[in-house]
Every structure is written in C-alpha cells, then in structure tokens.
Amino acid sequence: MVSDAQREEIAGVPAEILHRIMRLPDPTFEAVNEALPDEYQYLAQAVLDLLTEPAEEEISEQEPVPAAPTPELQPEPQPEPQPGVTEYEEDEPVEEPTPAAPAPAPAPTSGAAAFLAQLNDSTSTVDDEPQGFDPADLLPIELVHRFAQYEWGATEDATSKVRSKVVAATDEKPAHVELNWDPCTDANDVLYRVVSTTMIGRPATPEENDQLALTVGNFYEDPIRPGEAYREYQVWAYPAQSADACFRAQPVLVGRELVIFPIRDLSVSASDGIISGTWESLPGHHHVRVFVSDLKIGGAPDSAQYELGSGVSERDFRHNPQVQGVTMRVVVKPVILLGDGVSTMTGPISETRMVDIMGDLAQTNFESVERVETNEGTLVQFSIYGPPAGSFRVYFTQRKPSDDLSWSVQPMEALKQEGLDGPDVASQDYGEISHNEQFDADYLWPDGWDAVFVTPVTVLGEYAWVGTTHALQRVQEVTEPELREYVGFQLATFGWPRGASMVKVERQYQGGGDRTTVKDFSEEDYTKHGGIRLQLDSGGEEVVLTPQNSYAGKTTYGPETVLEYPGLRRYLYDVQVQPNGQGSPGGLAIAVWCDRHDDLNPPQFSVLFNDRRLPLAAEDLHHGGEKLRAVEGEPAEDPATGFILQTSRISGNVGEAARWFIPASEFSVPGYLRLFMLPNDAVANGGVRKIITDERLNKRFITAQDIEAMRQPIPPPAPVENHNQEPTGRRGFFRRR
C-alpha cells in the first residue's frame, strides 16, 4: 500500500513526468525507475504500487452486500499478492450476493490508470469527500482534443461548488492554489476538466480558456504564475455511463471560482517618524487598501478604522502616524475591478509587517559633485555638510541604485539586496563627520568606467538613509559611422557611443553653416529602427552626430561626428506607343529626364524586354529576357546597333527630356519593358550616386494591340481646306526640331 507520506512526495514529481509514466505500455519497476529523474528514483516502487493499487469497492448503505474478491489489474502477474489483497485461482468460485446474480466483473485499478485502461467500459468510483491532490488521478492533457465541441448553454449556478485555497510557498513547493469540488455521483464515469482565465466576466466555457488538467479526482493544485493579480478557475464535469462516452458527452459546469492572490513583495520601513512601504504592482490591481495600526492595540489588523485614506499609490504608500517609540503593524489588501467595469472585489489580507518608529537618522545629500580631469587622472570631487548622527560613506556604481532606497530609512540588508556590497561596486567610508561641518573629498575615477553613479549614504547602527544619486559621464564618440542611400531616403548607422544615452542628429549645408535639428535618438529608438532615417537634399548636405547624456538637468556631450552626403541624381523615364502612319514609322518612344538637375555627363542606359515577367536588372536575360535596340532622337526604321542608350546631356525638365525610339520590328510578342542604368555609371565624380526609378513610368506592359498599332498604318484623315492658316506641324510624343 502507498502511504500518505509517499503520496505527498509523489505529488512533488513534475506532472509531465507522471503523465509519461501513466502512458507506459508495461509499467514495470525498471521502466518506472528509468522514467524518473535521479532525485525521484527512490519513489519508483511507490509510483508503481500507486498505478497498480486496486480501488475500494463501493458498498451500498441501504443494502449491504458482501464484496466480491477483486483480483489485481497488473500488466504482468506478481509472484506475491499485495498486502491486504487476496488472489484467487481462475477456477475458484466467487461468492455472490444471490444465487441468480452473475459474478461481478473485476474492479478496475484506481485513478487515471483505471480510466485510461477502460475507456470503453468504465466502472470507476469517486470518493464522497476531497482527499487531496493525487497525481495518479491526472490524465494526459492532450486528451482535451478528443472532447466533442462544446455546444454552449451550461447552467451557471449562483453558488459555486468549487472551493479554493491559496497556499504560500515553502521549501518544498512554490506558492499555489488548491482547488477541490463536489463530485458527481449520478454517472458510472466522470472526467473533470479544469480550465482557467484572467478574462473575468465572460461566459463560462471549457474551450476558450487555459487548459490546466484532466482528472478523475476532485482535487487539483495550480502554481501561482508571476505577474498575475488574479485568476478565474472553472471546473467542468463530463459524466457518462462509460469512460469512452465521457469524450462525447456535453459538459456540466461544476462551478467557477475567482481567486485573488495576496500582495507580493511587500516591504515596509520607517524613518524619521514616517512609515513607507512598497509592493509589486500588477496588471489587474484596481487599487490597494493599506491598514496601519499600533501593535499594542490588538484586534483585527484590517479593521476599517485602520485603513489609510491618503498617501497610497498603486505600488507604495507613505504615512506619518504622529507617534514615536512604538511598533506599528501594516497589512495590505488588493482590490480588483470585476467584469462589469463598476463593481470591485477585495482580495486576501497580506502577511503582517512590523516596523519600529525610530529617532534622528537624517538624509545627507551632496552640496556639489563633479568630474575633474587632472594630471593624476580623472577624479570625482564632492562636498557635503555632516549629518546630525551616524557615519558617512559614498558608493560608486555603474548603474543607478533604485529610487526606493532614498524614500526612507532602510535596513542595511536592503542595501545588500540592491547589490551595493557587490564586487562591481566601489565605496569609501569616511566615518563620523561633525554635524553641519563642511567636508570635501575626492575619489579616483574607477578604471574602465564610462559612467559613475555617486550615492551618499548615512549609516546608524543596522539602518541607513540613502541620499540623492548623481551621475557623472564620460561620453565617447560614435564608432563606424556610415550613411547609406536607399530609394526615397538615406539611413545613418553607427556603433552606439559608450556613455551616451542620446545622440543628437543635425543637418547643415556642405561646409558648415546653420544647423537644423532632426531629432535626439535614444539607443532604444535607434535599435528599433535599425538606424536613423533621413530625407537629405539631393544636392548634398552634411549630417552631424553628437553623443550626449543627461542626469538631473545636466548634459554631458561627446565629440561630434560629421557625415558627408554628396547628393543623389534621380533619373525618371516614360514610354509611349508611336502608331505607324502619317509619314512616321511605328514603334515605342522613350523619354528620360533628371529630377531637378541638368546632367552634362549623363549615364548610359539599356532597355530590357521579357515576355514572361518584369525584368529585374540590367543584365537580367533569364527566362526569355532580351535587350532591345534603340536610336536617339526622331523615329527611324533602323536602330542600328543601339543596345546602349547614350547622349551628351539630360535635362532636369521633363519637357526637354532626352528621347530614344525603338522600331516596331523589335517587338514580336507582348511583354514587359523596363529601362536600366548601366552599373558602371551609377556613381559620378565627387561620389554623387545616380539611380533610375519607375515612379513616372505609365506603361510597363506592351500589349498585342500596341504592337499591332506600331505595325499597321493609320489611314490619313480626310483633307480639310484651310486657306487662312499655314500647315500645322507634326504632333506627338516627339517634338519638332
């Protein structure tokens, strides 16, 4: 038999390991022992006994009937019977309550093993009262996928049959919620489905929530998750006449239980007669009720008369009890907002915190503190006036200590928990200094540090009062700066400067002049966007990067870095079908111009055509791609060998665009057409980049109708007599010369 102590130890084994053991086809001692981690292998025999332990038979209270002997259900026969169980030979007669009644079937083993073993013919029973969490009652959670779809309509009883208890963490177990519920007794087999959610106020459902457990018992333990203020639990029962039918049955809502968790990480202290406290503020807390009372008064610590009416925020409180030399007790309660958005619900009381109202420990702050460069190196120099009592020390750290430390007197243990006694922290104890005496000192800047947070502390006995921290910075310049050109914008990238919290980005004309601030970028913003996007003048500009760091209204600047942007020449183009007729051969006309700049040293271009897809690059001759020949200027029948489009000048005005002509003979089938700049011409003298874009291209695809129009002559219009005007010139995409 498995003892209660062994059951408690088995409950500490991770659930996924127990699930794996329950699915073993042949649960022998060797198989169970191998499945358990080393630290739990001493429980192998107990786990095996639990899997093979027979269930107690139900005995009717109205008509007692002698229980038939129950043979064990084991994967293999055991050489000796288990304690308390009698084995029978196969031909031994079974005692029956009446001669006419057939012999009862063998009873199943207990827990989930019985349920899984007889999914098609379940006769397992359930205790009348909760007996505690037994991992053997759990079924693999993956079985939830076998349930029939929930058809809604379950009745929600105003009185929940689910009960909960929040259990604090121990050395053996983390904090958790114990759930138990009333068992269903009107079915042969019942499977319970435990789900939970933090979305309160919604209709209960077994499907649209977190799936926690499938169990044949009526008890479950759920660990409290970090960062949660509350959680609603729902227990659904699937009663049926057989185990297999449970998965086809519609569930019954046993009950739903909203559990509010106690306030966590409550810390209370007192200094100079002021009590202050902090706790972990969680999403879901509407507010927190704080109760402060004298320990000697006694009574309930959360009595309404002790509740603070002011000085309480979402994560802390401050209170002046107007007394000294007493011990005060403090408790808090969380309050959450219910699903209707109006009603609230108060959670459980916290553990009681005691605090002594002490005497004259005072906070000491710097009169001045600064970084000074000397021949001996960089020094931290500071000045104070001596505190009324206690000794004075200074901590030098690379990160700012928590502001919570400076709100009130703290035990020295709090400074240790903050890490102020760690190996990466420097400190200097200056002992007792006469009250109001000016004291000046300096400290050598720690080697390799870019920032030093200087914190004054007054110590009296086992308590300390932390003063205001000052930050001193050594800000360095950016590393590996680079300015990259993209379509429509520029991107400045660099290595983040050491010691800087921000980098100021400014623009100026080439060679200097007035600056325009773009933005102050934090490292988070810079990392999020992968650099700094800019819209610089295509004629050329300079970008100035200035690292900086600010603390308490004082800004420290690092060396500036200037990035040169030589500019960008953007070329645009368009095409137009030129019909055949009226004295002009048919074909395709191309017009190219430069955005806002005349170019007397223009790049060269090539025209690519593909009947399957849009060409991707100047040399993209795959999948049917080919280059087309063109002739500069007016339409012509023969483009000669003009695979390269070149000219001596490209205007910055579309009306004076450079023009080329592609005859109809170059087109045999419909397809895509695109103009590309030759790669060797992409950079001009002075580093100015050149690109060509499709943003003004109105016709990318040449249709069969376009090709027909290029080839078939258009009948001339009927002559119109005009005796008063000169003949009109030719009109179309090409201008007259």
C-alpha positions in Angstrom: 0.0 0.0 0.0 1.1 3.6 -0.7 1.3 5.6 2.5 0.1 9.2 2.8 3.7 10.4 3.2 4.6 8.7 -0.1 1.6 10.2 -1.9 2.8 13.7 -0.8 6.3 13.0 -2.1 4.9 11.8 -5.4 2.9 15.0 -5.7 6.2 16.8 -5.9 7.2 15.0 -9.1 6.7 17.2 -12.2 3.3 16.5 -13.8 4.7 15.8 -17.3 6.9 13.0 -15.9 3.9 11.4 -14.2 1.9 11.7 -17.4 4.7 9.9 -19.3 4.8 7.1 -16.7 1.0 6.7 -16.9 1.3 6.1 -20.7 3.8 3.3 -20.3 2.5 0.1 -22.0 4.2 -2.1 -19.5 4.8 -0.2 -16.2 7.4 -2.4 -14.6 9.7 -1.3 -11.8 12.6 -0.9 -14.3 10.5 1.2 -16.7 9.2 3.5 -14.0 12.7 3.9 -12.4 14.2 4.8 -15.8 11.4 7.4 -16.5 12.0 9.2 -13.1 14.8 11.7 -12.7 17.7 10.7 -10.4 16.3 12.7 -7.5 13.0 10.9 -7.6 14.1 7.3 -8.4 13.7 6.3 -4.7 9.9 6.7 -5.3 9.9 4.2 -8.2 8.3 1.3 -6.2 5.7 3.7 -4.6 4.7 5.1 -8.1 4.4 1.5 -9.4 2.3 0.5 -6.4 0.1 3.5 -6.9 -0.5 2.6 -10.6 -1.4 -1.0 -9.7 -3.3 -0.3 -6.4 -6.9 -1.6 -6.6 -9.8 0.8 -5.9 -12.0 0.4 -2.9 -15.4 -1.1 -3.8 -18.5 0.9 -3.2 -20.8 -0.6 -0.6 -24.4 0.4 -0.6 -25.5 1.9 2.7 -29.1 0.8 2.1 -28.4 -2.9 1.5 -25.0 -4.2 2.5 -23.7 -6.8 0.1 -20.6 -8.9 0.7 -17.8 -7.6 -1.5 -16.5 -10.0 -4.2 -12.8 -10.6 -4.2 -11.1 -8.2 -6.6 -8.1 -9.5 -8.4 -5.3 -7.0 -9.1 -5.1 -5.5 -12.6 -1.5 -5.7 -13.4 0.5 -5.7 -16.7 2.1 -9.0 -15.5 1.3 -11.4 -12.7 3.2 -10.7 -9.5 4.8 -13.5 -7.6 3.3 -12.5 -4.3 0.0 -10.7 -3.6 0.0 -7.1 -2.5 -0.8 -6.5 1.2 -4.5 -6.5 2.0 -5.4 -8.2 -1.3 -6.4 -11.9 -1.7 -5.7 -13.5 -5.0 -7.9 -16.4 -6.3 -7.2 -19.1 -8.8 -9.1 -18.8 -12.0 -11.3 -21.8 -11.3 -12.0 -20.7 -7.7 -15.7 -19.9 -7.2 -16.6 -16.2 -6.5 -19.0 -15.6 -3.7 -22.2 -13.9 -4.9 -24.9 -11.9 -3.0 -27.6 -14.1 -4.5 -27.5 -17.3 -6.4 -29.2 -15.8 -9.5 -26.8 -12.9 -9.8 -23.9 -13.2 -12.2 -20.3 -13.0 -10.9 -19.2 -9.3 -10.7 -16.6 -8.1 -13.2 -13.1 -7.5 -11.8 -12.8 -4.0 -10.3 -10.5 -1.5 -12.2 -7.4 -0.1 -10.7 -7.6 3.3 -9.1 -7.1 6.8 -10.5 -6.4 7.8 -14.1 -4.8 4.5 -14.8 -8.2 2.8 -14.4 -9.8 5.4 -16.6 -7.3 5.1 -19.4 -7.3 1.3 -19.1 -11.1 1.0 -19.7 -12.1 3.9 -21.9 -14.7 1.7 -23.4 -16.2 0.2 -20.2 -15.6 2.3 -17.1 -16.9 1.4 -13.6 -14.6 3.6 -11.5 -15.9 5.3 -8.4 -15.3 8.6 -6.7 -14.9 9.4 -3.1 -17.6 11.5 -1.4 -15.1 14.0 0.1 -11.9 15.6 -1.3 -8.9 13.6 -0.2 -6.1 15.8 -1.5 -4.2 16.1 -4.8 -3.1 12.7 -6.2 -1.0 12.9 -9.4 -2.3 9.4 -10.3 -5.7 11.0 -10.9 -4.4 13.1 -13.8 -4.8 12.1 -17.5 -2.6 13.5 -20.3 -3.8 17.0 -21.0 -3.5 16.2 -24.8 -6.8 14.2 -24.5 -8.7 17.5 -24.5 -8.6 17.3 -28.2 -10.9 14.2 -28.1 -13.8 16.1 -26.5 -16.9 16.8 -28.6 -17.2 20.5 -29.3 -19.0 22.5 -26.6 -22.5 23.5 -27.7 -22.9 26.2 -25.0 -25.9 26.5 -22.7 -24.5 25.1 -19.5 -26.3 26.5 -16.5 -24.2 28.7 -14.2 -25.2 28.1 -10.6 -25.1 31.2 -8.4 -23.5 29.1 -5.7 -20.2 27.6 -6.9 -19.3 24.1 -5.9 -15.6 24.8 -6.4 -13.6 25.8 -3.4 -10.1 27.3 -3.4 -7.3 28.0 -1.0 -4.1 30.0 -1.6 -1.1 28.2 -0.1 2.1 30.2 0.5 5.5 29.0 -0.9 7.5 26.6 1.2 11.0 25.0 0.7 9.3 22.0 -1.0 6.6 23.8 -3.0 6.1 27.1 -4.7 3.0 29.2 -3.9 -0.1 27.6 -5.4 -3.8 27.4 -5.4 -5.6 24.3 -4.0 -8.9 23.5 -5.8 -11.5 21.0 -4.8 -15.1 20.4 -5.8 -18.1 18.3 -5.1 -18.0 15.1 -7.0 -20.7 14.0 -9.5 -22.2 10.7 -8.3 -25.0 10.1 -10.8 -22.9 8.5 -13.5 -20.6 5.5 -13.8 -17.7 7.5 -15.0 -16.9 11.2 -14.7 -14.0 13.1 -16.2 -13.2 16.6 -14.8 -11.7 19.3 -17.0 -10.0 22.2 -15.1 -9.5 25.4 -17.1 -8.6 29.0 -16.1 -8.5 32.5 -17.4 -7.6 36.1 -16.4 -10.5 37.4 -18.5 -13.2 37.7 -15.9 -16.9 38.5 -16.6 -17.2 36.4 -19.7 -19.5 33.4 -20.2 -18.0 30.2 -18.9 -16.6 27.8 -21.5 -14.3 24.8 -21.3 -12.6 25.5 -24.6 -11.6 29.2 -24.8 -9.5 29.2 -21.7 -6.1 27.9 -20.5 -6.3 24.1 -20.3 -4.9 23.0 -16.9 -5.8 19.4 -16.2 -7.9 16.4 -16.9 -8.6 14.3 -13.8 -10.8 11.6 -12.4 -10.4 13.0 -8.9 -11.9 16.2 -7.4 -8.8 18.0 -6.3 -6.1 19.9 -8.2 -3.1 22.2 -7.4 -2.2 25.1 -9.7 1.0 27.1 -9.2 0.6 30.8 -9.0 2.1 32.5 -12.1 4.3 35.5 -11.8 2.8 38.9 -12.8 -0.9 37.9 -12.2 -3.2 39.6 -9.7 -6.0 37.1 -10.0 -7.2 34.1 -12.0 -10.6 32.5 -12.5 -10.9 28.7 -12.3 -13.6 26.7 -13.9 -14.3 23.0 -13.3 -16.3 21.1 -15.9 -17.7 17.6 -15.5 -18.2 15.1 -18.3 -20.4 12.4 -16.8 -21.2 9.3 -18.8 -22.0 5.6 -18.5 -18.6 4.7 -19.8 -15.1 6.2 -20.0 -15.2 6.4 -23.7 -18.6 8.2 -23.7 -17.2 10.9 -21.5 -15.5 12.4 -24.5 -18.8 12.5 -26.5 -20.8 14.0 -23.6 -21.7 17.7 -23.2 -20.1 19.0 -20.0 -21.7 20.3 -16.8 -20.3 23.3 -15.1 -19.4 22.2 -11.6 -18.5 25.8 -10.7 -16.2 28.8 -11.3 -14.0 30.3 -8.6 -12.3 33.8 -8.9 -9.1 33.7 -6.8 -7.4 37.0 -5.9 -3.8 36.5 -5.0 -2.2 38.2 -2.0 0.0 41.2 -2.5 3.6 40.1 -3.2 7.0 41.5 -2.2 5.5 43.7 0.5 8.3 45.8 2.1 7.7 48.3 5.0 10.1 50.6 6.7 10.1 53.7 8.9 12.4 56.7 9.0 12.2 60.0 10.8 8.7 59.1 12.0 7.4 58.3 8.5 6.2 54.8 7.6 6.6 53.8 4.0 6.0 50.7 2.1 6.2 49.2 -1.4 4.9 46.1 -3.1 4.8 44.6 -6.6 2.1 46.4 -8.6 0.4 44.0 -11.0 -1.9 44.5 -14.0 -5.3 43.9 -12.7 -4.9 45.7 -9.4 -7.6 48.5 -9.3 -6.1 49.8 -6.1 -4.6 48.6 -2.8 -6.0 49.0 0.6 -3.4 49.8 3.4 -4.1 49.3 7.1 -1.7 50.7 9.7 -2.2 50.3 13.5 -0.4 50.2 16.8 0.7 46.6 17.6 -0.3 47.1 21.3 -3.9 47.9 20.4 -4.5 44.4 19.1 -7.7 43.4 17.3 -8.1 42.7 13.6 -5.3 44.4 11.7 -7.6 45.0 8.7 -10.3 46.7 10.6 -11.9 49.6 8.7 -10.7 52.2 11.3 -7.1 51.5 10.4 -7.4 52.0 6.7 -5.4 54.9 5.2 -7.4 57.4 3.3 -4.5 59.2 1.6 -0.8 58.7 0.8 -1.4 55.4 -1.1 -0.4 54.9 -4.7 -0.6 51.9 -7.0 2.7 50.5 -5.7 3.6 52.3 -2.5 2.4 54.3 0.5 3.8 56.9 2.9 2.2 57.6 6.3 3.0 59.8 9.3 1.5 58.2 12.4 2.4 61.2 14.6 3.9 58.9 17.2 7.4 57.8 18.1 8.9 54.9 20.1 6.2 52.4 19.1 5.9 49.3 16.9 3.4 49.6 14.1 1.8 46.8 12.2 1.0 47.1 8.5 -1.2 44.8 6.3 -2.5 45.4 2.7 -5.3 44.0 0.6 -5.5 44.1 -3.2 -8.7 45.3 -4.9 -9.7 44.2 -8.5 -12.3 45.5 -10.9 -14.9 43.0 -11.9 -16.1 42.3 -15.4 -18.9 44.8 -15.4 -16.3 47.6 -15.1 -18.0 49.1 -12.0 -18.0 46.5 -9.2 -14.9 45.7 -7.2 -13.7 42.8 -5.1 -11.2 42.8 -2.3 -8.5 40.1 -2.1 -7.0 38.4 0.9 -5.0 40.1 3.7 -1.2 40.1 3.4 1.2 38.9 6.0 1.6 41.4 8.8 4.7 43.6 8.7 6.1 45.2 11.9 8.1 48.4 11.9 9.7 50.5 14.7 9.4 54.3 14.7 12.9 55.3 15.3 14.8 58.5 16.1 17.1 61.1 14.3 18.7 59.3 11.3 18.8 62.0 8.6 19.4 62.0 4.9 22.7 63.5 3.6 23.0 65.0 0.1 25.9 66.4 -1.9 26.4 70.1 -2.0 28.4 69.6 -5.1 29.8 66.7 -7.1 31.6 66.8 -10.4 34.1 65.1 -12.7 37.6 66.7 -12.7 40.4 65.9 -15.1 43.9 66.2 -13.5 47.4 65.1 -14.2 46.8 62.1 -11.9 43.7 61.1 -13.9 40.0 61.7 -13.7 38.7 62.4 -10.2 35.2 62.5 -8.6 35.2 65.6 -6.3 32.3 66.2 -3.9 31.3 68.3 -0.9 28.8 67.7 2.0 27.8 69.1 5.4 28.0 66.5 8.2 24.8 64.6 9.3 23.4 65.0 12.8 24.2 61.4 13.7 25.8 58.3 12.2 28.7 57.8 9.8 29.0 58.9 6.2 30.0 56.8 3.2 29.8 57.1 -0.6 29.0 54.3 -3.1 30.3 54.5 -6.7 28.3 52.3 -9.1 27.9 51.8 -12.8 24.1 51.8 -12.6 21.8 54.0 -10.7 20.5 52.4 -7.4 16.8 52.1 -7.0 15.0 55.3 -6.1 13.1 53.3 -3.5 16.2 53.3 -1.3 16.1 57.1 -0.8 12.5 57.4 0.2 13.1 56.4 3.8 15.4 54.7 6.3 16.3 51.3 5.1 17.9 48.3 6.9 21.4 47.6 5.8 20.1 44.3 4.4 18.2 46.4 1.7 21.5 47.9 0.5 22.9 44.4 0.2 19.9 43.2 -1.8 20.4 46.2 -4.1 23.9 44.9 -4.7 25.8 47.8 -3.1 28.2 45.3 -1.5 28.9 43.5 -4.8 32.3 43.1 -6.4 31.5 45.6 -9.2 30.7 48.4 -6.7 33.3 50.8 -5.2 32.8 52.5 -1.8 34.5 54.7 0.7 33.7 55.0 4.4 34.5 58.5 5.7 33.4 57.8 9.3 31.6 60.3 11.5 31.7 63.9 10.5 30.7 66.7 12.8 27.1 68.0 12.3 26.9 70.8 9.7 30.7 70.7 9.2 31.7 71.2 5.5 33.6 68.1 4.3 35.3 67.9 0.9 36.9 64.8 -0.7 37.8 63.3 -4.0 37.9 59.7 -5.3 39.8 58.3 -8.3 37.5 57.5 -11.2 37.2 53.7 -11.5 39.3 52.3 -14.3 37.3 51.4 -17.5 34.1 53.0 -16.4 32.2 55.4 -18.8 29.6 56.4 -16.2 29.8 56.7 -12.4 26.7 57.0 -10.2 27.8 58.6 -6.9 25.4 57.9 -4.0 25.8 59.4 -0.4 24.6 57.2 2.5 24.3 57.9 6.2 24.6 54.8 8.4 23.3 54.5 12.0 23.6 51.0 13.5 21.8 48.5 11.3 19.9 51.2 9.4 20.8 53.6 6.6 19.4 56.5 4.8 20.4 56.8 1.1 20.7 60.3 -0.4 20.2 61.5 -3.9 22.4 59.8 -6.6 24.4 62.0 -9.0 25.5 60.7 -12.4 28.9 61.7 -13.9 29.6 60.7 -17.5 32.5 60.3 -19.9 30.7 60.3 -23.3 32.7 59.0 -26.3 32.1 59.5 -30.0 30.2 57.2 -32.3 32.0 54.4 -34.0 32.0 53.2 -37.6 29.6 55.9 -38.8 28.1 55.3 -42.3 25.5 57.0 -44.5 23.7 54.7 -46.9 21.4 55.6 -49.8 18.0 53.9 -50.3 15.1 54.6 -52.6 13.5 57.7 -51.2 15.6 58.1 -48.1 19.0 57.9 -46.5 20.0 55.8 -43.5 22.7 56.8 -41.0 24.2 53.9 -39.0 26.9 53.8 -36.4 28.2 52.0 -33.3 26.4 53.3 -30.2 28.8 55.6 -28.3 29.9 54.5 -24.9 28.5 56.5 -22.0 25.7 58.1 -24.2 22.0 57.9 -23.5 21.1 60.0 -26.6 22.6 61.0 -29.9 21.6 64.4 -31.3 21.2 64.4 -35.1 21.5 67.7 -37.1 21.7 68.7 -40.7 23.8 71.5 -42.2 24.9 72.7 -45.7 28.1 71.3 -47.0 31.0 73.2 -45.4 29.1 74.3 -42.3 26.5 77.0 -41.5 23.3 77.0 -39.6 22.2 73.6 -38.3 18.7 72.1 -38.3 17.9 69.5 -35.6 16.4 66.3 -36.9 15.8 64.5 -33.5 17.5 63.3 -30.3 17.6 59.5 -30.6 17.8 57.1 -27.7 19.6 53.8 -28.1 16.2 52.0 -27.9 14.8 54.2 -30.8 18.0 53.7 -32.8 17.9 49.9 -32.4 14.2 49.6 -33.0 14.5 51.3 -36.5 17.9 49.9 -37.4 19.4 53.3 -37.8 18.3 56.9 -38.5 16.1 57.6 -41.5 16.8 61.0 -43.2 15.4 63.0 -46.1 18.5 64.9 -47.3 18.8 67.4 -50.1 19.7 65.7 -53.4 22.2 68.5 -54.0 24.3 67.4 -51.0 24.3 68.0 -47.2 26.2 67.2 -44.0 24.9 65.2 -41.0 26.2 66.0 -37.6 26.0 63.3 -34.8 26.6 64.5 -31.2 26.5 61.9 -28.4 25.2 63.2 -25.0 24.0 62.1 -21.6 21.8 63.9 -19.2 21.1 63.5 -15.5 19.4 65.9 -13.0 19.2 68.6 -15.7 22.9 68.4 -16.6 24.0 67.3 -20.0 27.4 65.9 -20.9 28.4 66.0 -24.6 30.8 63.7 -26.5 32.9 64.6 -29.7 30.9 65.4 -32.8 31.0 63.2 -36.0 30.2 64.8 -39.4 28.9 62.6 -42.2 29.2 63.9 -45.8 26.3 63.4 -48.2 27.4 64.2 -51.7 23.9 64.1 -53.1 21.8 61.9 -55.5 20.8 62.2 -59.1 17.4 60.6 -59.8 16.5 59.8 -63.4 12.9 59.2 -64.4 11.5 57.9 -67.7 8.3 57.1 -69.5 7.4 55.3 -72.7 4.6 55.9 -75.3 3.4 53.8 -78.2 4.0 55.6 -81.6 1.5 54.4 -84.1 2.5 53.7 -87.7 1.4 56.3 -90.2 1.4 59.9 -91.2 4.9 59.7 -92.5 6.4 58.2 -89.3 7.3 54.6 -88.7 5.6 52.9 -85.8 7.4 52.0 -82.6 8.0 52.9 -79.0 9.2 56.3 -77.8 11.3 56.6 -74.6 11.7 59.9 -72.7 14.4 60.3 -69.9 15.0 63.3 -67.6 16.8 64.0 -64.4 14.9 65.1 -61.3 15.7 68.9 -60.7 19.2 68.8 -62.2 20.7 69.1 -65.7 23.4 66.5 -66.2 26.1 67.2 -68.8 27.8 63.8 -68.1 24.7 61.5 -68.1 24.9 57.8 -67.5 24.1 55.2 -70.2 21.0 53.0 -70.3 19.8 49.8 -71.7 16.2 48.6 -72.5 15.2 45.1 -71.4 12.2 43.2 -72.6 10.7 39.9 -71.2 7.5 38.3 -72.4 7.1 36.4 -69.0 7.9 38.8 -66.2 9.2 42.2 -65.3 13.0 42.4 -65.8 14.9 42.8 -62.6 18.3 44.1 -63.5 20.4 45.5 -66.4 21.8 42.0 -67.2 18.6 40.0 -66.4 18.5 37.9 -69.5 17.0 34.8 -67.9 13.6 33.3 -68.7 13.2 34.9 -72.0 14.8 38.3 -71.2 16.5 40.3 -74.1 17.9 43.7 -74.8 16.2 46.0 -77.4 17.9 48.3 -79.8 17.0 52.0 -79.9 18.0 55.1 -81.8 18.4 58.5 -80.3 16.0 61.3 -81.4 13.2 61.1 -84.0 11.5 57.8 -85.1 13.6 55.7 -87.5 13.2 52.4 -89.2 16.7 51.1 -88.4 18.0 51.4 -84.8 21.5 50.3 -86.0 23.3 48.6 -83.1 21.8 50.8 -80.3 21.7 48.3 -77.5 23.2 51.1 -75.3 21.2 54.3 -74.9 23.6 57.3 -74.6 23.6 61.0 -75.1 25.6 64.1 -74.2 23.0 65.9 -72.0 19.9 65.0 -69.9 17.7 67.9 -68.8 16.2 68.4 -65.4 12.9 69.3 -67.1 10.5 66.7 -68.5 9.7 69.0 -71.3 13.2 68.8 -72.6 13.8 65.1 -71.9 16.3 63.1 -73.9 14.4 60.8 -76.3 15.0 57.4 -78.0 13.0 55.4 -80.4 12.5 51.6 -80.7 11.0 50.5 -84.0 8.1 48.0 -84.2 10.4 45.4 -85.6 11.9 44.9 -82.2 8.6 43.5 -80.8 7.3 40.1 -81.8 5.2 39.2 -78.8 3.6 41.1 -75.9 5.7 41.5 -72.7 7.2 43.7 -70.0 9.6 46.5 -70.7 12.0 48.3 -68.4 14.9 50.8 -68.6 18.1 50.3 -66.6 21.2 52.3 -65.9 24.5 50.6 -66.7 26.1 49.6 -63.4 29.4 51.3 -64.1 27.6 54.7 -64.4 25.9 54.5 -61.0 28.5 56.9 -59.3 29.6 60.2 -60.7 32.6 62.4 -59.9 32.5 63.6 -56.3 30.7 60.5 -55.0 27.3 61.6 -56.2 25.2 58.5 -56.8 22.8 58.0 -59.7 19.7 55.9 -59.9 16.8 55.4 -62.2 13.2 54.8 -60.9 9.9 53.6 -62.4 7.8 56.0 -60.5 6.8 58.0 -63.6 6.5 55.0 -65.9 2.9 54.7 -67.0 3.3 51.7 -69.3 5.2 48.6 -68.2 3.5 46.0 -70.4 3.4 46.2 -74.2 0.2 44.5 -75.4 -0.6 42.8 -78.7 -2.8 45.8 -79.5 0.2 48.1 -79.0 2.3 46.0 -81.4 -0.5 46.0 -83.9 -0.7 49.8 -83.7 3.0 50.1 -84.3 2.8 48.0 -87.5 -0.5 48.8 -89.2 -0.6 52.1 -90.9 -3.3 54.5 -89.8 -5.4 55.9 -92.7 -4.7 59.6 -93.2 -7.5 61.9 -92.3 -9.7 63.4 -94.9 -8.2 66.6 -96.3 -9.6 69.8 -94.9 -9.3 73.0 -96.8 -7.6 75.8 -94.9 -6.8 78.9 -96.9 -6.1 81.2 -93.9 -3.5 79.2 -91.9 -0.2 77.7 -92.5 0.0 73.8 -92.4 0.3 72.6 -88.8 3.4 70.8 -87.7 3.6 67.1 -86.6 2.3 66.4 -83.1 3.0 63.6 -80.8 5.4 62.3 -78.2 8.4 63.7 -80.2 8.9 67.4 -80.5 9.8 69.1 -83.8 13.4 70.2 -84.3 
